[in-house]
Amino acid sequence: MRTRRGVCYSAPPEDLRRVRRRKLDPFEALPDDLILSIFANLSATADSPSDLISLLLVCKRFNGLAMDPTVLSVASEKCLGIRAQRWCDPAQRFLRRCVDAGNVEACFILGMIKFYALGSRPTGAALMARAAMRRHAAALYSLAVIQFNGSGGSKHDRDLRAGFALCFRAAGCGGLDALRELAYCLQDGYGVKRSIPSGRRLLVLAASLELGYLAPAAEEHVHVANQFLCDWFATRMDTLEGKGLRLCSHDQCGRVETRVHEFRRCSVCGLVNYCSRSCQALHWRKGHKAECVPIDQFLDDGAFALLV
């Protein structure tokens, strides 16, 4: 072989070629399909977003493959659990790419953030509806809560029948909160013909399911979308109070009113408010039962003077 100057040189010996081959990165010899399969399994079982982000920092090839729709479409709930303190445009673009890849959890999470935290009601509702069409229980239940309260609109926009129908579908998809809400709707005749025996049977079924498959470690599980809302509004309470809006008193819910006096108050003490009957039942069992005092007794004891 000749150089540009016309000098001839011999080809490198076979041993040198072997040494050069050995210096190549072993991952370069792996086909893309195999790496995508590995990344997809990692994404589906990831415990935090950092498990997926760490792949982006390895090399340019990993960066491209880790953001492939095949990987993003199966990302787990925990893998998409972005913290409210770290919310930024890149985080929103990441969730949007997961949504475009067809990830159902990403549709629900971004929908909840858009609807309640960012105030984009139509976009958020559309994203949750996209997840609901693929039988996502939490998305179906969230849409039911929106219909029950008329969230994003006026009081006259409430549709109790639609809320009950969504709860029914969510309960059929395994939603425990929806099953509990469905039972209270039947007991109170809320959006459906009243049937106290049917409501009680559903409450017993919900209690048995809760005791049957909830392990002690999983009992405190909060969906990453609800946790995001709790953390988001924890630092914005002054803004909410200035607008006269209230959070749901159940500390694992995170939903906030979209208009003044949207949520229902406790009928006994009037000091707490809830977005749904399911949240009210959970909060009652979690501690409000010991704190709830009738408002008449509260005023007679002179406790009101301490608040003025």
Sequence and secondary structure as in RCSB ss.txt:
>XXXX:A:sequence
MRTRRGVCYSAPPEDLRRVRRRKLDPFEALPDDLILSIFANLSATADSPSDLISLLLVCKRFNGLAMDPTVLSVA
SEKCLGIRAQRWCDPAQRFLRRCVDAGNVEACFILGMIKFYALGSRPTGAALMARAAMRRHAAALYSLAVIQFNG
SGGSKHDRDLRAGFALCFRAAGCGGLDALRELAYCLQDGYGVKRSIPSGRRLLVLAASLELGYLAPAAEEHVHVA
NQFLCDWFATRMDTLEGKGLRLCSHDQCGRVETRVHEFRRCSVCGLVNYCSRSCQALHWRKGHKAECVPIDQFLD
DGAFALLV
>XXXX:A:secstr
 B TT  B     HHHHHHHHHTS GGGGS HHHHHHHHHHHHHT SSHHHHHHHHTT HHHHHHHTSHHHHTT 
 TGGG   GGG  HHHHHHHHHHHHTT HHHHHHHHHIIIIIS  HHHHHHHHHHHHTTT HHHHHHHHHHHHHT
TTS GGG  HHHHHHHHHHHHHTT HHHHHHHHHHHHHTSSS   HHHHHHHHHHHHHHHHHH  TTTTT   HH
HHHHHHHHHT HHHHHHHT  B SSTTT  B SSTT SEE TTT S EESSHHHHHHHIIIIIHHH   HHHHHH
TTTHHHH 
